[in-house]
Amino acid sequence: MILIGIAGGTGSGKTTVVNKIATSLPQENVTILPQDAYYKDNSQLTFEERKKINYDHPISIDFDLLLNHISELKKGNNVNQPIYSYTTHSRSEDYKVVHPKKILIVEGILAFTNEELRNHCDIKIFVHTDADERLIRRIRRDITERGRDVQEVLTRYEKTLKPMHNQFIEPTMKYADMIIPIGGENKVAIDVLVSMIKEKIGN
């Protein structure tokens, strides 16, 4: 199994890159673990308390569980990936059974902030997109998919997303083996990456 880490700011196009990689490879060879599924379980807190949590800080991620699942998948075992609800700001009681495959992709804004996770990665990719474009994408996504209003998104961006990006996410670009500008629209970079992956798995 090879582990590919994909990081980058919110709205940078990470998910698009992941999907294009996955669709360029045999489906039976690819497993994806999204970092967002591994937010810590804060169900003991009230809804109002959960809303105030800084989800863009590394401390919000249950890296112990994520690393345990990576280890189990490498051993050939299935894992029960948590399902996180952006509506309730908590883990769902449901879970997703994830099976080990030749390629494991771990994707998330904070993926490279954890040294142990970085050390597990065979290939580290940072998706870099202009800040204005990332903000536009975040506004669209939060309104259409997460039921937020524009003012809420802008306030969160100014008070949390931007400072956390500058403090924790942007600096991890230095750990990347490859930087993909303009996200999923960079066909050349994605083609090169897919070729590298195929070479590593012997296809």
FENGIHU-V986041 format. One record per residue. N is the residue number from 1. PHI is phi in degrees with one decimal (* if undefined). OMEGA is omega in radians with two decimals (NA if undefined). Layout:
n = (N/N)
phi = (PHI/PHI)
omega = (OMEGA/OMEGA)
This chain:
n = (1/2/3/4/5/6/7/8/9/10/11/12/13/14/15/16/17/18/19/20/21/22/23/24/25/26/27/28/29/30/31/32/33/34/35/36/37/38/39/40/41/42/43/44/45/46/47/48/49/50/51/52/53/54/55/56/57/58/59/60/61/62/63/64/65/66/67/68/69/70/71/72/73/74/75/76/77/78/79/80/81/82/83/84/85/86/87/88/89/90/91/92/93/94/95/96/97/98/99/100/101/102/103/104/105/106/107/108/109/110/111/112/113/114/115/116/117/118/119/120/121/122/123/124/125/126/127/128/129/130/131/132/133/134/135/136/137/138/139/140/141/142/143/144/145/146/147/148/149/150/151/152/153/154/155/156/157/158/159/160/161/162/163/164/165/166/167/168/169/170/171/172/173/174/175/176/177/178/179/180/181/182/183/184/185/186/187/188/189/190/191/192/193/194/195/196/197/198/199/200/201/202/203)
phi = (*/-109.8/-108.7/-112.1/-99.0/-128.3/-125.7/149.5/-65.7/-60.5/77.3/-78.1/107.5/-58.2/-63.4/-64.0/-61.0/-58.3/-64.2/-69.6/-64.6/-61.5/-77.5/-90.3/-122.7/-56.7/-56.4/-71.2/-100.7/-119.4/-120.9/-122.7/-115.2/-81.4/-56.0/-61.1/-73.9/-109.0/-62.7/-59.8/-76.3/-111.5/-64.0/-75.8/-90.8/-74.1/-59.2/-64.4/-68.4/-66.4/-63.7/-88.2/-66.8/-83.9/-80.7/-106.4/-104.2/-54.4/-67.4/-77.5/-96.4/-84.9/-65.4/-60.5/-67.8/-60.4/-66.2/-62.8/-67.3/-61.1/-61.2/-66.0/-64.4/-64.8/-80.8/94.5/-101.6/-72.7/-132.7/-100.6/-72.2/-64.1/-119.0/-101.7/-102.8/-76.4/-78.0/-97.4/57.0/-156.6/-72.9/-77.3/-75.2/-82.1/-150.7/-115.4/-79.8/-111.2/-103.4/-70.0/-139.2/-63.9/-122.1/-115.2/-109.0/-110.5/-127.9/172.6/-64.0/-105.7/-56.1/-90.7/-78.2/-102.3/-62.3/-63.4/-65.3/-58.8/-67.5/-75.3/-74.8/-85.2/-136.4/-117.8/-118.4/-115.1/-94.7/-114.1/-137.7/-52.1/-58.6/-63.6/-64.9/-63.9/-64.1/-58.7/-63.5/-65.1/-60.6/-59.4/-66.1/-68.0/-75.6/-79.7/-103.5/-121.5/67.5/-92.1/-101.8/-59.2/-62.8/-62.2/-65.5/-65.5/-63.3/-65.1/-61.9/-67.9/-89.1/-125.9/-59.3/-64.6/-63.7/-69.6/-62.1/-67.5/-82.8/-114.3/-89.5/-54.3/-62.4/-77.6/-59.6/-66.0/-87.4/-74.5/-81.5/-145.6/-109.6/-107.1/-72.8/55.4/58.2/-68.5/-84.4/-88.1/-62.5/-62.0/-62.9/-67.5/-61.7/-63.5/-62.6/-61.5/-62.4/-61.5/-65.9/-61.3/-64.6/-67.8/-92.4/80.6/-107.5)
omega = (3.01/-3.10/3.12/3.07/3.13/-3.13/-3.11/-3.10/3.09/3.14/-3.09/-3.12/-3.13/-3.09/3.10/3.10/3.13/-3.11/-3.14/3.06/-3.08/-3.11/3.11/-3.12/3.08/-3.05/-3.10/-3.11/-2.95/3.01/-3.11/3.01/3.10/3.12/-3.09/3.11/-3.01/2.96/-3.12/3.13/-3.13/-3.07/3.14/3.13/3.06/3.14/-3.14/3.10/3.14/3.14/-3.07/-3.12/3.08/-3.08/3.12/3.08/-3.11/-3.10/-3.13/-3.06/3.07/-3.10/3.12/3.13/3.13/3.14/3.07/3.14/3.08/3.14/-3.13/3.11/3.11/3.11/-3.14/-3.11/3.02/3.04/3.10/-3.12/3.09/3.03/-3.08/3.14/3.09/3.12/-3.12/-3.08/3.14/3.09/3.03/3.06/3.12/3.08/3.14/3.10/-3.12/-3.09/3.10/3.10/-3.08/-3.07/3.07/3.11/3.04/-3.00/3.08/-3.06/-3.04/-3.02/-3.05/3.09/-3.13/-3.05/-3.11/3.11/3.10/-3.10/3.10/-3.00/3.01/3.08/3.12/-3.08/3.05/-3.14/-3.02/-3.13/-3.14/-3.06/-3.14/3.13/3.12/3.12/3.12/3.14/-3.13/3.12/-3.13/-3.08/-3.07/3.12/-3.04/-3.03/-3.01/3.03/3.13/3.05/-3.03/-3.10/3.13/-3.13/-3.12/3.11/3.13/3.13/-3.08/-3.02/-3.02/-3.00/-3.09/3.13/3.13/3.09/-3.11/-3.07/-2.98/-2.96/-3.12/-3.14/-3.11/3.08/-3.10/-3.13/-3.02/3.01/3.14/3.05/-3.13/3.08/3.09/2.96/-3.02/3.13/-3.10/-3.06/-3.10/-3.12/-3.14/3.09/3.11/-3.14/3.13/3.10/3.10/-3.12/-3.14/3.12/-3.11/-3.12/3.04/3.12/NA)
